[in-house]
């Protein structure tokens, strides 16, 4: 890891440790969950070159499974999150194995179609609670020993998951596997000519992205003690695209910045009601015009260092 990246990670960790004592912990945890969600999506789009319009399926699907596991099956928090993450991985593997057979806009539309199927399943299935969702999810005791009822205790549990997930994504991107992904993104025919089984790599990155998206969704259900249709709605897929593009597609820290900006706007501009969406749209347009490579992408180009 370059020294600059080490410094950024250390500063980020120190900032996150102090954050719950400066702002409302629930808000801080929401930012972290969406940062992980955006980083997971960026793995697929920014490094794999695959645009998915259906990532809410894995985020929301994991949220439902984790909530059900904690409330009905009595799983402890870490097991509930693990169950949701595994469910998202399996769902990603199933959908990805079919979606990668198409390319470009057809791939994007297939992912959207599958995501809508997951949405209507969540709407109709009995265990999901329909329009009411799964409410009153117990936070439980971590490893059966440490209570997570206190927001600060829960915050550090979420911090460990989020920071660990982002470090894992960083390692994936900078591994030989990640280098092959970049090669496929830049020139797929040449990667095929070099002997790489492109579809296998696409399926692997699709499944990994769905897994980390599920990790974020499962964690979110423990924070808000709720799994709802909002988590699997198509607008959630649109939000994560917005976060990634605003922060900087194909960068490590860009999705984190984009997620922080979008969630902060949603939280502090909530008094504007429906105007929040319009304000987000205006900011996104300005961001695209002023920062064509995303905020972190432009900073990276000016510094001539990869961020």
Rosetta blueprint (number, residue, H / E / L):
1 X L
2 X L
3 X H
4 X H
5 X H
6 X H
7 X H
8 X H
9 X H
10 X H
11 X H
12 X H
13 X H
14 X H
15 X H
16 X H
17 X H
18 X H
19 X H
20 X L
21 X L
22 X L
23 X L
24 X L
25 X H
26 X H
27 X H
28 X H
29 X H
30 X H
31 X H
32 X H
33 X H
34 X H
35 X H
36 X H
37 X H
38 X H
39 X H
40 X H
41 X H
42 X H
43 X H
44 X H
45 X H
46 X H
47 X H
48 X L
49 X L
50 X L
51 X L
52 X L
53 X L
54 X L
55 X L
56 X H
57 X H
58 X H
59 X H
60 X H
61 X H
62 X H
63 X H
64 X H
65 X H
66 X H
67 X H
68 X H
69 X H
70 X H
71 X H
72 X L
73 X L
74 X L
75 X L
76 X L
77 X H
78 X H
79 X H
80 X H
81 X H
82 X H
83 X H
84 X H
85 X H
86 X H
87 X H
88 X H
89 X H
90 X H
91 X H
92 X H
93 X H
94 X H
95 X H
96 X H
97 X H
98 X H
99 X H
100 X L
101 X L
102 X L
103 X L
104 X H
105 X H
106 X H
107 X H
108 X H
109 X H
110 X H
111 X H
112 X H
113 X H
114 X H
115 X H
116 X H
117 X H
118 X H
119 X H
120 X H
121 X H
122 X H
123 X H
124 X H
125 X L
126 X L
127 X L
128 X L
129 X L
130 X H
131 X H
132 X H
133 X L
134 X E
135 X E
136 X L
137 X L
138 X L
139 X L
140 X L
141 X E
142 X E
143 X L
144 X L
145 X L
146 X E
147 X E
148 X L
149 X L
150 X L
151 X H
152 X H
153 X H
154 X H
155 X H
156 X H
157 X H
158 X H
159 X H
160 X H
161 X H
162 X H
163 X H
164 X H
165 X H
166 X H
167 X H
168 X H
169 X H
170 X H
171 X H
172 X H
173 X H
174 X L
175 X L
176 X H
177 X H
178 X H
179 X H
180 X H
181 X H
182 X H
183 X H
184 X H
185 X H
186 X H
187 X L
188 X H
189 X H
190 X H
191 X H
192 X H
193 X H
194 X L
195 X L
196 X L
197 X L
198 X H
199 X H
200 X H
201 X H
202 X H
203 X H
204 X H
205 X H
206 X H
207 X H
208 X H
209 X H
210 X H
211 X H
212 X H
213 X H
214 X H
215 X H
216 X H
217 X H
218 X H
219 X H
220 X H
221 X H
222 X H
223 X H
224 X H
225 X L
226 X E
227 X E
228 X L
229 X H
230 X H
231 X H
232 X H
233 X L
234 X H
235 X H
236 X H
237 X H
238 X H
239 X H
240 X H
241 X H
242 X H
243 X H
244 X H
245 X H
246 X H
247 X H
248 X L
249 X L
250 X L
251 X L
252 X L
253 X L
254 X H
255 X H
256 X H
257 X H
258 X H
259 X H
260 X H
261 X H
262 X H
263 X H
264 X H
265 X H
266 X H
267 X H
268 X H
269 X L
270 X H
271 X H
272 X H
273 X L
274 X L
275 X H
276 X H
277 X H
278 X H
279 X H
280 X H
281 X H
282 X H
283 X H
284 X H
285 X H
286 X H
287 X H
288 X H
289 X H
290 X H
291 X L
292 X L
293 X L
294 X L
295 X H
296 X H
297 X H
298 X H
299 X H
300 X H
301 X H
302 X H
303 X H
304 X L
305 X L
306 X L
307 X L
